[in-house]
Amino acid sequence: MSYEVTATRRRPQQFEHLVGQEFVAETLRNSIKSGKIAHAYLFSGPRGCGKTSTARILAKALNCQNGPTDKPCCQCSNCQEITKGSSLDVIEIDGASNTSVENIRQIKDEVMFPPSNCRYKIYIIDEVHMLSVSAFNALLKTIEEPPEYVIFIFATTELQKVPATIKSRCQQYNFRLVSIDKVKECLAQAAAELNIKADDEALFWIARESTGSMRDAYTLFDQVVAFSDGYITYDKIRDKLGLVGIDRLNTLFEACATGKTDEVLNLLDSFLQAGVSIEQLISNSADYLRSLLLIKNGITKEALLGNSVERYSSVVLNSWNVVQLERALSIYLQLYRDIRYSLSPRYELELSYSRLCWLNQYVSNAEVKKAIDAAQALLAGAPVAGATIAAPAATSTPALSGTKPALSINPIPNGLPRLSGLDEPDENETASIPDAADGGKSNPFYNGGSLPPEQSVSNSENQNVEKNQVVEKELDERLKLHIPEANMVGDEVLPTVYVPTMDSASFNYAPDSSSDDLQSDDSWANTEVPPDDDYSYEEVENQEAESYYEQQAPSPEVISSFSDASSSASKITMADGREVPVNQLKGTILANLSVNDTFTAAALERTGEWSCGPDYIEAIVTSDYDKSIIQKCIPVLNEEISKVCGKNMFFKLKLLKQSDDSKTVEIPQQVKILLETFKGSIVTGKQ
């Protein structure tokens, strides 16, 4: 007897022999038992799942000499002829090669003749979706009202291509893919029939590669049997078929998880040199990452994983989380689609594994959004989980108004990456920094953040509380304000404006000299004649430069007293009864408008001396142009002055015309000296 492939030798001959199609088998058996036999059937489903075999079993059940029966004997002449495909009354037609109307017309002519030997004339049309539209239309009338002895059985793998007019005239049965466990069981039975030993791992790999198709499984089984010499092992399959294997994948992905890029690239080269194709390596890697993702989600079913959970590397499982595994799997799924258009598929493969070496640093968009939301809540002052509020430290100086209590620990929300810049350096770290004799102030990180990231930072709660108290005390001392009572309006502070008293003839205050030098013979103002002794630039630099740069501004007390003395003659009464100097009111209004309305503030600076009345403020301008500019801003000024004073106030302008004599200004002696000194010098690059 000639050799017969396993798929043909193990073709089902009874309904109970159908693997994974229990619903179809049970329905057909019940219809035969009850005598409710349809005139047309449509079997659809993936390849190799038993559609044609079921059609033959149905034909034998209907034409068996002992039937119709749900269990054909397979011994009578009718059953044997149908099994061999030589029956005259069971006609199998390949729809892919008989697609025209002429083929369908031949069927219409044949159905007029009754069967010769059997009870029914059965037409089995495989791949019926390949028929043309005209052929389908020609077949409609025949399958709708055929003779009582004619039965049509259609089989297709693409149900969507069958016209709805055909579907409506047939009983439809959908065939399913066979589970891996059942395929493995059938392969074990086939190996036992051939007296071949087979490891479970090898059979499991064959079943998984068949993707639910029994015919594919038997075909691959025959190929493995041919080179296994009577003993099927997974190692033989891996070496002969150019597979990577779970052990090699564990080694490869462990190197990726630990960031050893050089080792990964060397392993890839060895796999490719051993005959593993790039497509196979990508496919195996995608299967491996899918199995890891399933394990991470708590799935341990061996049929889904492809191997037992213990076979997968714990190093890889512990190194990558679910989000990172999803990212890795998407890389290889996209890689398989891209290699057909790539300049070099090997370059693409090496690039994908190189990316896996830094997969530990990958952060998804969802995680970034979560961190941003947590940071936004932190900046908005929302309560943070895990942060406790400590009472303000008791210091000798009064606490500033508006200060917030210090947090006893660094308020980092859960899930937000910790930044070392939010931590305060502890005493041990400050002492270890060079130039720390001054308390660490020479350190560039002093009061500007924590120590550099490579140095450790203490997170002790007690140390943080003590450090916060010290920092708060230092800030209170440095920011301590000495504010006169006249400048306080409730909780707000009105600025003190210093308005110096000037003589119209000359400026008596030399800004480059101290107050003691004003009475000295060596000092001279900007409108006075310089002294008679020799004038040298070196002497000015050596004697006066140091005093100029070391000059200190007057203290707030001096400014306040000077301002009160100069403006005591002109004060305005506020709504609460307080008397405020007009110059101070002007400074307050200028400060407010500089923030809210810069144009009005700039216009207000053009005004001269202010005077006040019970319900108005009058300012002096010296030109019609300034008056026209400021008049446009009077509504804003009225509103702002009324707001500051707490009552309705009006702003007025008074134009002060200057005499013609005031227009003649004598050039200061210093300017004359400069003109004589630089006379004839190079100006703008030309002489």
Sequence and secondary structure as in RCSB ss.txt:
>XXXX:A:sequence
MSYEVTATRRRPQQFEHLVGQEFVAETLRNSIKSGKIAHAYLFSGPRGCGKTSTARILAKALNCQNGPTDKPCCQ
CSNCQEITKGSSLDVIEIDGASNTSVENIRQIKDEVMFPPSNCRYKIYIIDEVHMLSVSAFNALLKTIEEPPEYV
IFIFATTELQKVPATIKSRCQQYNFRLVSIDKVKECLAQAAAELNIKADDEALFWIARESTGSMRDAYTLFDQVV
AFSDGYITYDKIRDKLGLVGIDRLNTLFEACATGKTDEVLNLLDSFLQAGVSIEQLISNSADYLRSLLLIKNGIT
KEALLGNSVERYSSVVLNSWNVVQLERALSIYLQLYRDIRYSLSPRYELELSYSRLCWLNQYVSNAEVKKAIDAA
QALLAGAPVAGATIAAPAATSTPALSGTKPALSINPIPNGLPRLSGLDEPDENETASIPDAADGGKSNPFYNGGS
LPPEQSVSNSENQNVEKNQVVEKELDERLKLHIPEANMVGDEVLPTVYVPTMDSASFNYAPDSSSDDLQSDDSWA
NTEVPPDDDYSYEEVENQEAESYYEQQAPSPEVISSFSDASSSASKITMADGREVPVNQLKGTILANLSVNDTFT
AAALERTGEWSCGPDYIEAIVTSDYDKSIIQKCIPVLNEEISKVCGKNMFFKLKLLKQSDDSKTVEIPQQVKILL
ETFKGSIVTGKQ
>XXXX:A:secstr
     HHHHT   SGGG SS HHHHHHHHHHHHHT   SEEEEE STTSSHHHHHHHHHHHHH TT S SS  S 
SHHHHHHHHT  SSEEEEETTT  SHHHHHHHHHHTTS  SSSS EEEEEETGGGS HHHHHHHHHHHHS  TTE
EEEEEES GGGS HHHHTTSEEEE     HHHHHHHHHHHHHHTT EE HHHHHHHHHHTTT HHHHHHHHHHHH
HHHTTEE HHHHHHHHT   HHHHHHHHHHHHTT HHHHHHHHHHHHHTT  HHHHHHHHHHHHHHHHHHHTT  
 HHHHSS GGGS HHHHHH  HHHHHHHHHHHHHHHHHGGG S HHHHHHHHHHHHTTGGG   HHHHHHHHHHH
HHHHTT   TT  B      SS   TT    BSS    TTS   GGGS   HHHHHTSTT TTTTTTSTTTTTS 
S TTS     HHHHHHHHHHHHHHHHHHS     GGGEETTEE          SS     TTS TGGGGSTT   
TTS   SS   HHHHHHHTHHHHHT     HHHHHHHHHHHHTTSEEE TTS EEEHHHHHHHHHHHHHHH HHH
HHHHTT   EEE SSEEEEEESSHHHHHHHHTTHHHHHHHHHHHHTS  EEEEEE    GGGG     HHHHHHH
HHTTT  BTTB 
